[in-house]
């Protein structure tokens, strides 16, 4: 039989999260963000759960083609725009909307031959300092785009750096408001945290919200709030089984480097999962895990193919017992992905995206 590890994508949870985000920003249209292969879920696997959104936003032309092949006829937005002039040809053919964040992209549009003008999202750098025109240069960029016959509609966007923390969105929102005052076009500014925290404000939520991680059931502002606080459900479960059970005596160590040493007699289990499956290698002793739906902890270092777990809270566990690395156990117990990521010094986003190709993936309601 195959190795017992597998991932499950929960379609009903994706649908639920989309509706929860709609409720958080009433009146706004909603992008389903499917960059990074739908945050590791797989665009084709996640599509049925996300198609209740108003549009799909992504990075790569390949991803855009896949969404169109699935039958989506609505808006598709390239969040970073095009990467070279010839990309505009595919934008025309697939009717893709695309971000414009630099002068070169405007130059490319100016020389592009098209029978169908493009819908672009002019991006402003309001303080994130990644992509976008500074406030001082935004209006000149807008004027250039407005003068091009290759451009039909111009929407306006920015990205918040601190919507998930105490600094908040106030300074960036004020900068965006000042720079875009009087300019026509739809607005899109809210990521997951801004949608959940500020979506009730009609001005901030604008015309389009673009929540990413929240659609996939993780909290954008963990640990201040967990996913349950926001009414979000896990959309990915990583499951495996115990493949061995061992008895330790005081002084026995576990794993490479002997970083865990038993201080009492212990019963431990070996799980068919390791960093080659996408589990975080730096997850320390104490990282939560469910065995037969009961919460326990990892012990020692994560190996390439195995993890050792404490079976003290689960005395009935034996080889073949279900192990939930994150997500939803068979009996309904939930281990939020954020709680696994935090001890490893990372975020749920990375764990989802790092799911290894060797892990079989199934789709369930």
C-alpha positions in Angstrom: 0.0 0.0 0.0 1.2 3.6 -0.5 2.7 5.6 2.3 -0.2 6.8 4.5 0.4 10.5 4.3 -2.1 12.6 2.3 -3.7 16.0 2.1 -7.4 16.8 1.8 -8.8 20.0 0.2 -12.2 20.9 1.7 -14.4 22.4 -0.9 -17.3 23.3 1.4 -14.8 25.2 3.7 -13.6 27.2 0.8 -17.2 28.2 -0.1 -17.9 29.0 3.5 -14.9 31.2 3.8 -15.7 33.1 0.6 -19.2 33.8 2.0 -17.8 34.8 5.4 -15.5 37.3 3.7 -18.4 38.7 1.6 -20.3 39.3 4.8 -17.3 41.1 6.3 -17.3 43.6 3.3 -20.9 44.0 2.3 -21.4 45.5 -1.1 -17.8 45.0 -2.3 -16.9 42.5 -5.1 -14.4 39.8 -4.1 -11.3 38.5 -5.7 -10.4 34.8 -5.1 -6.6 34.9 -4.8 -5.1 31.8 -6.5 -1.5 32.8 -6.7 1.1 30.1 -5.7 -1.2 27.5 -7.2 -4.1 28.6 -4.9 -1.8 28.8 -1.9 -0.7 25.2 -2.4 -4.2 23.8 -2.7 -4.1 23.5 -6.5 -6.1 25.8 -8.7 -8.1 22.9 -10.3 -8.8 21.4 -6.9 -9.9 24.7 -5.3 -11.9 26.1 -8.2 -15.3 24.7 -7.2 -14.9 26.1 -3.7 -13.8 29.5 -5.0 -16.0 30.1 -8.0 -18.5 32.0 -5.9 -16.1 34.9 -6.0 -16.5 37.7 -8.5 -13.0 37.3 -10.0 -9.7 35.4 -9.8 -6.5 37.2 -9.0 -3.1 35.6 -9.6 0.5 36.2 -10.7 1.4 34.0 -13.7 0.0 33.8 -17.2 0.0 30.0 -16.8 -2.3 30.3 -13.8 -4.6 32.6 -15.8 -4.7 30.1 -18.7 -5.7 27.3 -16.2 -8.5 29.4 -14.7 -9.8 30.1 -18.2 -9.6 26.4 -19.1 -11.7 25.6 -16.1 -14.5 27.7 -17.7 -14.2 30.9 -15.8 -15.5 33.8 -18.0 -15.4 36.6 -15.4 -12.6 38.9 -14.4 -9.0 37.6 -14.0 -6.4 40.0 -12.6 -2.6 39.7 -12.9 -1.6 41.2 -9.5 1.9 42.1 -10.6 1.0 42.9 -14.2 3.0 41.7 -17.2 6.7 40.9 -17.1 7.5 41.6 -20.7 5.8 43.3 -23.7 4.7 40.1 -25.4 2.7 39.1 -22.3 0.2 41.8 -23.4 -0.8 39.6 -26.4 -2.0 36.9 -24.0 -3.8 39.5 -21.9 -5.7 40.5 -25.0 -6.5 37.0 -26.0 -7.6 35.8 -22.6 -9.2 39.2 -21.6 -7.0 39.6 -18.6 -7.0 42.7 -16.4 -3.5 43.6 -15.1 -1.8 45.8 -12.6 0.5 48.6 -13.8 3.1 49.5 -11.2 6.0 51.0 -13.2 6.8 53.2 -16.2 8.1 50.3 -18.2 4.7 48.6 -18.2 3.1 51.8 -19.5 5.8 52.0 -22.2 4.9 48.4 -23.3 1.2 49.3 -23.4 1.9 52.3 -25.6 3.5 50.1 -28.3 1.1 47.2 -28.0 -1.2 46.6 -31.0 -4.6 45.5 -29.8 -8.2 45.6 -31.1 -9.5 45.4 -27.5 -8.4 48.1 -25.0 -7.2 46.8 -21.7 -8.6 47.2 -18.2 -5.6 48.1 -15.9 -5.2 48.5 -12.1 -2.8 51.4 -11.5 -0.9 50.5 -8.3 0.2 53.1 -5.8 3.0 52.5 -3.3 1.4 53.9 -0.1 4.2 52.6 2.2 4.7 48.9 1.5 7.7 49.9 -0.7 7.5 46.9 -3.0 5.5 47.7 -6.2 3.7 50.8 -7.3 4.1 54.5 -8.1 4.8 56.9 -5.2 2.0 59.3 -4.4 3.9 62.1 -6.1 4.1 60.2 -9.3 0.7 58.6 -9.4 -1.2 61.3 -11.2 1.3 61.5 -14.0 1.1 57.7 -14.5 -2.7 58.0 -14.5 -2.6 60.7 -17.1 -0.3 58.6 -19.4 -2.6 55.6 -19.2 -5.6 57.7 -19.8 -4.1 59.1 -23.0 -3.4 55.6 -24.4 -6.0 54.1 -26.9 -4.7 50.7 -25.7 -6.3 51.4 -22.3 -10.0 51.4 -21.6 -10.6 51.4 -17.9 -8.3 52.4 -15.0 -8.9 51.1 -11.5 -6.7 52.1 -8.5 -5.1 49.8 -6.0 -2.6 49.7 -3.1 -1.4 47.2 -0.6 -1.3 47.5 3.2 1.8 46.5 5.1 0.4 46.5 8.6 -3.3 45.7 8.4 -2.7 42.7 10.7 -0.9 44.6 13.4 -1.1 47.5 15.9 0.2 50.1 13.4 -2.8 49.5 11.2 -3.8 51.0 7.9 -4.5 54.7 8.9 -1.3 56.2 7.4 -1.3 54.3 4.2 -5.1 54.8 3.7 -4.7 58.5 4.2 -1.9 58.6 1.7 -3.9 56.7 -0.8 -7.0 58.9 -0.3 -5.0 62.1 -0.8 -3.2 60.8 -3.9 -6.3 59.5 -5.6 -8.7 62.3 -4.7 -10.8 63.2 -7.7 -9.4 60.4 -9.9 -12.1 58.2 -11.6 -12.0 54.5 -11.3 -12.8 51.6 -9.0 -10.7 51.1 -5.8 -9.2 47.9 -4.4 -7.1 48.1 -1.2 -8.2 45.4 1.3 -6.2 42.3 1.9 -7.4 39.6 4.3 -6.7 41.5 7.5 -8.1 44.8 6.2 -11.2 43.0 4.9 -12.0 41.4 8.2 -11.0 44.4 10.4 -12.2 47.3 8.2 -14.6 45.8 5.6 -17.5 47.4 7.5 -16.2 50.8 6.4 -17.6 51.5 2.9 -14.8 53.9 2.0 -12.0 51.5 2.9 -13.5 48.3 1.5 -14.0 50.1 -1.9 -15.2 48.3 -4.9 -13.1 45.1 -4.7 -11.5 43.3 -1.8 -8.8 40.8 -2.3 -8.5 38.5 0.7 -5.9 35.8 0.3 -5.0 33.6 3.3 -8.4 34.1 4.9 -10.1 32.3 2.1 -8.0 29.3 2.9 -9.0 29.2 6.5 -6.0 30.8 8.3 -6.1 33.9 10.4 -4.3 37.0 8.9 -3.6 38.4 12.4 -2.8 35.3 14.4 -2.1 35.1 17.3 -4.2 38.1 18.2 -7.2 36.4 16.6 -7.4 32.8 15.5 -9.4 31.6 12.5 -12.4 30.6 14.6 -12.6 34.2 15.9 -13.2 35.3 12.3 -15.5 32.4 11.5 -13.1 30.8 9.1 -12.8 27.0 8.5 -9.6 25.0 7.5 -9.5 24.2 3.8 -6.5 21.9 3.9 -5.9 18.9 6.1 -2.5 17.1 6.2 -3.0 13.6 7.6 -0.9 10.5 8.2 -0.7 7.5 10.5 1.5 6.1 13.2 3.9 3.6 11.7 5.5 2.5 15.0 5.2 2.9 18.8 8.2 2.9 21.1 8.7 2.8 24.8 11.3 5.3 26.3 13.0 5.1 29.6 14.4 8.1 31.5 17.5 9.3 29.7 16.5 7.9 26.3 16.7 10.5 23.5 14.7 11.0 20.4 15.9 11.9 16.8 18.9 13.6 15.3 21.0 15.6 17.7 19.3 13.9 20.7 17.5 17.3 21.3 14.8 15.6 23.4 15.6 13.4 26.3 12.9 11.6 28.3 12.8 12.5 32.0 10.3 9.6 32.7 9.0 6.4 31.1 7.2 7.5 28.0 5.3 6.0 25.1 6.0 7.7 21.8 4.8 7.2 18.2 6.5 7.6 14.9 4.5 9.4 12.2 4.9 9.0 8.4 5.6 12.7 7.8 8.7 14.8 7.5 10.1 17.9 6.0 10.3 16.3 2.6 6.4 16.3 2.8 6.3 20.0 3.6 6.2 19.8 7.3 8.4 22.5 8.8 11.8 21.2 9.7 12.3 23.8 12.4 9.2 22.8 14.3 10.5 22.3 17.8 9.5 19.9 20.5 6.0 20.8 21.7 4.6 21.7 18.3 0.9 20.6 18.5 -0.4 17.5 16.6 -3.5 15.4 16.9 -3.4 11.6 17.3 -6.9 10.0 17.0 -8.2 13.5 17.4 -6.5 14.1 20.7 -4.0 17.0 21.0 -0.4 16.1 21.9 3.0 17.3 20.8 6.0 16.5 18.7 9.3 15.4 20.3 12.8 16.1 19.0 13.9 17.1 15.5 11.7 16.6 12.4 13.4 14.2 10.0 13.0 14.0 6.3 10.3 11.3 6.4 9.3 11.0 10.1 8.2 12.8 13.2 8.1 11.5 16.7 5.1 12.4 18.9 4.2 12.0 22.6 1.5 9.4 23.1 1.1 10.2 26.8 -2.3 11.9 26.2 -3.4 9.1 23.8 -2.7 5.8 25.7 -4.9 3.8 23.2 -2.8 4.9 20.2 -1.2 2.2 18.1 0.4 1.7 14.7 -2.3 2.8 12.2 -3.8 5.5 14.4 -4.8 8.7 12.6 -2.4 11.6 12.9 -3.5 15.1 11.9 -0.6 17.4 11.3 -3.0 20.3 10.6 -6.6 20.7 9.7 -9.6 18.6 10.6 -9.4 15.1 12.2 -11.8 12.4 11.2 -13.8 13.0 14.4 -14.1 16.7 13.8 -11.3 18.0 16.1 -9.5 21.0 14.5 -5.8 21.8 14.6 -5.4 25.3 13.1 -2.5 25.5 10.7 -1.4 28.8 12.4 -0.8 26.9 15.6 1.6 24.6 13.8 3.4 27.4 12.0 4.0 29.6 14.9 6.4 27.4 16.9 8.4 26.9 13.7 8.8 30.6 13.3 6.7 30.8 10.2 3.1 31.4 9.0 0.3 29.2 7.8 0.8 30.6 4.3 4.2 29.0 4.0 3.0 25.6 5.2 0.2 25.5 2.6 2.5 26.6 -0.2 5.2 24.1 0.9 3.1 21.0 0.6 5.4 18.6 -1.3 4.5 17.1 -4.7 5.0 13.6 -3.3 2.0 14.0 -1.0 -1.2 12.7 -2.6 -4.0 15.2 -2.5 -7.7 14.4 -2.5 -10.7 16.7 -2.7 -13.7 16.4 -0.3 -16.7 18.4 0.6 
